[in-house]
C-alpha cells in the first residue's frame, strides 16, 4: 500500500491540537464550548488563553448567538460540541445569525456519524453534511485523520466566512503526512488508477485505500481521491478522473441522501453523466454497538467499498 500508518489517533484530538496552536498564533481566535471541553479536546486552548474561552453550558443556541456577536467585533469564534448538537439542535440560529449574514464563525462538530458507537442512534448524526451544505455560503469540511483535522483547523482560521468542520470520536489510522498542505476546496489524489474512481471523505478515506490495495491484488486498478472539502466541491479533480475511468464509487460515513455522493451525482449529471455506486448509510438511523460492528452492518467499511467497485465493474 502506498499509504501506511504507525499509530492511531482520534480526529477530535487533531482539532484540539490545531486549536491549541491557534491560541498562540492568532490572538483573534476565541473558543466556545457547550459543556463538552474534554470531548472536544479544548483543554490546551484554555490553558494557553483562558481569557479567550467561553463555557456556555448546555445552551447550544446561545453559543451560536454569542459566536455570531463575537464575530462582529473582529473575533474568530470556534464553537465546539457534538455534531448532532452543532447542527439540528441549532439549525435556526445557524441559518439566521451565521449563514444569512455570512458571519465568520467556525462550527466545529465532534462525534459525527455511526462511529460515535455505543451512544446510539440519538447521537449518531448522519444528516449533518446535507443540512449544512444546503446553507448558502457555508463551507463544509470533513477531514480523514488526525493530521488532516489539525491542518483543517489551522486553515479555517485564515478563511473568511462560515465553516462547518466535522470530525469524530474513535481512534483511526494516521496516514496523511504531517506536512501535506491543506487547501480548502481542493481534493487530494492519493492513488492513481485506471479501472474505477473511488472518491471518499472522512473515515472512509482509509477504508477506501484498504479496499483499493486489496482490489489491486485481484487485478483491479482504483484511483482514490480524498475529498476533505465537500462544499465547495473540487469538480475538476473528479471530472478529470472519471474522464479516464468512466466509473465512480463514492464513500462516506453519512446518509446517502444529502451527502458527498449526492453532491457528486448532481455535478456529474450536469457535466458528465457517469455510472456511480454509493457507499453510505441507506436512509436509516443507527444503533448502539462498536464502531467496527456498525461500519460492517451498515456497509460503510473497506469490504463495502470492494463490493461497490465490483458491482460497478460488472454493469
N, C-alpha and C positions, 0 to 999 in steps of 0.2 A: 504494500500500500504506500502511496506517495506521502500520505499524511499519517503520522503516528502520534502516540501520546505517552507521556511518562507519569502523569498524575491526573486525578480527577478533582474538580472543584465545582462548587455551585456558582451559577451565573450571578446570583444576588450578591455574592462576595466580590465579584468583579465590579458591580455597581458601587458597593461600599468603598472599594479601593479607589475607584475613579473619583467619587465624591470627596474622599479624604484628600486626594491630591488637589482637587479644586479649592479646598479650604485654604491652601497655601497659594495657589496660582491666581485665583480670581476673587478679589475682595467683594465683588458684587453678587457672588453666588450665595444664596440663602437656602436653608433646608427646612421643610415642614414635614411632620410625621403624625399619623393618626394612631398613636399608641402602639406602634409596632417597631420600635427602634431596633431591637435585636434581630427581628425577622428581616428587616431591610438593611442590616449591617451598617447602621449610621453612627455607631459609637465613636469611630475615629474622627469623623467630621465634628462631632460635638466636643471631643477633647481638644481639637485644634481651634475651633471657632464657636464657642458656646453662645456668644452674643449674636450669632447669625443662625441659630437654630430655634425653631418654634414647635413645641409639643402641643398639638391642638386637642389631643384626646380622641375619643371615638366620635368624631364630628367631621366626617369627610366632606360634607357640603361646605361647611365653614372653612375647611382647609383650602378648597379650591377658590372660594371667595377671597380669603386672605392672600393667596398666591397671586390672584389677578390684581389685587390692590397693590401688593409689593412690586409687581412688575411695572406699574405706572410710575413708581419712584426711581426706576432705573435698576432695580434689583433683578436678579435672575433666579426665580424660585424653582426649586426641585421639590415636588411633593412625593411622599412615599407611603404606600400602603399596598395591600394585596390587589391583584389585578381586578378581581371581582368588585372590590370596593372603589377602585380607581376609575371605574367606567360606569356600569349600570346603576350603581347607587348614586352617582353624582353627574349623570349624563346631562341633566338640565343645566346645572351650574357650568359644566364644561362648554356646552353649546352656547349659552347666553353670555357668560362672563369671560370666557377664554377664546373660543374659536371665532365667534361673531365679530369680536373687536381685535382679533389677531394678536392677543397678548403673548408676551414672551415667557410662557410658563412651560416647564418640563414635567410632565406627568409620568412618574416612574412607578412601574407596576410589577410587583413580585408575585411569586406563587401562581403563575399563569398555567393554564392547560391541565391535562389529565395527570401530569407528573407531580402535581401537588400531592397526589397519592391518597393516603388514608383519611384525609379530611373530608373526602367525598364530594358528591355532586353539587352541593350548595356552594362550595368554594372553588370548584374546578371550572373556571370560566373558559368557554370555548367559542364565544361570540364577540369577544372584545375587539379583535382586529377589524371585523366588519363594522362594528359600531363606530370606531374611531376613524377608520379610513373614509367613512361617508361624510365626516365633518369637513366643510370647505377650509382649506389652508392647513389642515392638521397633517404633520409628518408622522409616519408610523414606522418604528424601528424594532426589529426582533432579532437580536444577536444570538450567536450559536454557542459560544463558550465563555469562559472566564475572561480571557484576554480580549476578545471582541467586545464583551459587555463593558469592560473598563474603558476601552478605546472609544466606544459609542458614548459613554457618559461624559468623557472629556470633550468629544466632538460637539455634542448638542449644546454645551455651554457657550460655544462660539457661534452657534447657529441662531439666527434671529427668527423668532416665530414659535408657535406652539408645537410641542413634540409629545408623542406617546412612546415611551420606551418600555418594552415588555421583556421580562426575564423570569427565571424560575427558581424553584426550591431545591431540586435534587443535585447531587454531585454528578457531573458529566465529564467526559474526556476533554482535556485542554489540548487542542491541536493546532489552533491558529497561532502563527508566530507572534511573539510579543511586539515585534517591531513592524508588523504588517500595517500599512496605512489604512485608516478608516475614513472613507469618503461617503457622506450621506448621499443617497440616491444612486450609488454605483455598485452593481453586483460584482462578485469576485469569481473568476474562473478558477476552480480548484483542480479540475482534471479534464483534459480534452478527450473526446471520443468521437465515434462516427455513426454508431447504430441508433442511439437514443439520447435525448437530453433529459437530465434529471435536474429540476430546479427545486431547491429546498430552503427552508428558513428555520431558525431556532434550533431546538434539539434534534430536529430531523436532518440537519446537515450531516452530522456524524453518522447517523443511521444510513444515510444515502451513500456516504463514502464506503461504509462497510459493505453495503449491498453491491456497489459498483465493483469493489475488489473481488467479491465472490463471483459476480457475473463474468468478470474478465477471465476467470479460470475456466468458464464454460464457453469462452469464445465470443462473448458479447461485450462490445465496446461502448461504455457510457461516458457521456460528457456531464460533469457535475458542476452546477453553478450555485453559489451561496448568495441568496437574495436576503440581505440583512435589512434593507430598507424596502418595505412593502409599498409605501407611498412617500415620495414619488417613485414609481416603478422604473427600473432600468430596462426600458424596452429594447434598446439597442443590443445589449448583450444576449438577450433571449431571442430576438429575431435573427441575429447572426448565427446563433447555434441551431435553431430549428430549420434554417435555410439549408444547413448541412445534413442534419439527421432526419428531418421530416416527421419526427415523433417527439412527444414531450410527456414526462411524468412530473407532477408537482407533489411535493411532500411537506406537510405541516402538522403541527400539534394544535389543531383548531377545527371547528366545524367546516366542512367543505363549502357550506353556504357562507358567503361573505369573506372568505379568507384569501390567501395568496393565490391559490389555484383559480378561484373565480376571477380575480383581477387579471390574471394571465389569460384565461379563456376569453374574457371580454376584449382584451387587447389584440389577441390573435384573430378573433372573429372579425375585427375591424381591419387588420393589417395583413395577416397571412394565415388563413384557416389551416389548422394543424390538428392531427389526431392527438388526443390528450387523455391521460388517465390520472385520477386523483387519489392520492394517499392522504386521507384526512378522516376525521370523525364523521360518521354518516348520520347527521341530523338527530342526535340523541344526547342526553345528559350522561355523565359518567357515573362512577360508583366508588365505594371505598375499597382500596386494595393497594398493593405496592406499585410504584411507577412502572416497573418492568412488566408486571402482570396486566396492568391497564393498557400499556402500549401494545402488548401482544393481542389481548382480547379485542381491542378497538382498531386493530390493524394499522398502527402507525409506527411500526418498527422496521428494522432492516429487512426482515422476511417479507413484510408487506410491500416494501419498495421493490424487492426482487419479483414478487408476484405481479405487480403492476407493469414492470418492464416486460415481463414475458407475455402478459396479456396483450400489450400493445404491439409487440412484435408478431404475435400470431394473427392479428387482424389483417 
